[in-house]
Amino acid sequence: MSVFGVLLTAHPLFAQDLSRYRDVEMGSPLLSVAGLSDLTPADAKVIHQRPALIQDLEWRPGRSFKAPTIKDDPVRQVMFSSCNDQLFRIVVNYVATELWV
């Protein structure tokens, strides 16, 4: 019974932090997100201005981001969305490398 208890408590230690993606954290200002990916806040697309400023910032591999080389990186596009200059959504598109049948 004690072994089962240890296994239940050990699982959360290895859980992934879903509030982060690489070096970006939810709630971060758009300026810090843009700086990590060699983009500028001017690259952000305004989606909505009132009552809240909603912006999307698109990043594609090959533009730094402290990522592996393009050949090794399965990420094709990352969309960062901010509301009133706070990151609230990260959408990552991956490329399928192999299809197992």
Beta strands, then each sheet from edge to edge (+ up, - down):
strand 1: 20-21
strand 2: 24-25
strand 3: 45-48
strand 4: 54-59
strand 5: 75-83
strand 6: 86-94
sheet 1: 1+ 2-
sheet 2: 3+ 4- 5+ 6-
end
